[in-house]
Amino acid sequence: MKKRVLALTLTFALAASVLAGCGGDKEEETKAPETQAAGGETQAAGDTQAAGDDATQAPAADSGESKGVIKLGGLAPLTGQYAEYGTGFDIGFHKAIEEINAAGGVNGYTFEIEIEDTQSDPVNSSTMATKFAEDDEVMALLGDFSSSAAKSTVQICDSYGILQLSPTASASDYAAMSPYFFGIMGRQDVEAPFLAKYVLKEYLGVQKIAVIRVDSDWGKSCYDNFIAQAEKEQLDVTVETYATGEKDFSSLITKMQAENPDVLVVMDQGDPVADIFNQADAAGWEIKHVALGPGTSEQVVKRLNDKDNLIVTSPFFFDPDDAELTAWAEWFQSEAGFAPTIHPACAYDCVYLIAEAVKTIDGEVTRENLRDALANLPEYTGVTGAIKFEADGDIKRNYMICGIEGGEWKVLEGFEFGAAGF
């Protein structure tokens, strides 16, 4: 069991000006809870909008007496190949809780979170989710990182009637699996087609594509949505898969190199992205590198041998010209020792979404009314932009194209690129 002691002393006014938010239709309908069964965006063209105080300041506390503590259960890969993202979750969750509690809490409640290390493994995630669900004082689960790990808790959440809000699960079918599932990263049925049409065909102008992807629910969702659009664009795609945890990609690289493609695309997150590209470089393969999944990850940049050869899709970027976002990013880097991606910012926003939901509840907070309050929450603007849950419990985002120049991430094309949609 791992608990992080709150020791953050940095204070600064944080009224985040953020990227304009999620697109698509804003449906009034929300997911209705099903009978519990045991066991088993149209974002503006690269513009930012003022988030207002609600984005980064705790919801106003009431003046009544304390009603107690709302406990949250965190699921995150604190160790293993996705540890960068788990560390980001840890810091983002705790920072938001510190701010909310320092402002007096919400409706007489303060918040606390206990985070378990799942390594983003489905077995570990379901085990830890069960532990939290069996504790009647835990009102909600935050996490897990990967779609596979997040999906593994579906029977647990349905059986115990506890919501799960994932900062980063993006498989297209994740949120729809359960009335208790919610996600704010966006969905692969938007990002993966964007990669095919706008990054590969229009921006890079390539035809023959080599794809190496992780063999997981998330990787399959990425590829299935990608290939559907790639076929519409008449792209020539060859694909190879590898198991989670694999380290040696030499045989896959040899096969792909023999196809003589124009670009190499990796669909994964964390260390494997850099490892595959490094091993391709070591094999003497001079080819353009593109990735779907890691966002603008500094961990990936640090591990790359050729630091200026990578393009990614991303729904968010810490604009260095935005003072408030820069302050948030600098604070995060001082805590984590590396620059943030969208992932810890989503974790931070998740806590504020729970707090906003609590603010709408009259009387005692329960698992069920917290789920209902979250599902019906009006649009909320956080660090990562505007968030409004659709009927399935997820949101849609638009994407930009980012790349590395001089060892630093840059926006190559903003949200206006591909704004016409699919």
Salt bridges, closest charged atoms under 4 A:
ASP90 OD2 - ARG4 NE 3.82
ASP90 OD1 - HIS94 ND1 2.84
GLU98 OE1 - LYS95 NZ 3.45
GLU99 OE2 - LYS95 NZ 3.89
GLU114 OE2 - LYS131 NZ 2.50
GLU116 OE2 - LYS131 NZ 2.45
GLU137 OE1 - LYS71 NZ 2.42
ASP173 OD1 - LYS151 NZ 2.90
ASP189 OD2 - ARG187 NH2 2.44
ASP224 OD2 - LYS220 NZ 2.59
GLU233 OE1 - LYS201 NZ 3.18
ASP271 OD1 - ARG303 NE 3.59
ASP275 OD1 - ARG303 NH2 2.51
ASP281 OD1 - HIS289 NE2 3.70
GLU298 OE2 - LYS302 NZ 3.19
GLU335 OE1 - ARG4 NH2 3.39
GLU356 OE2 - LYS359 NZ 3.41
ASP372 OD1 - ARG371 NH2 2.95
ASP394 OD2 - ARG187 NH1 3.26
GLU408 OE1 - LYS410 NZ 3.74
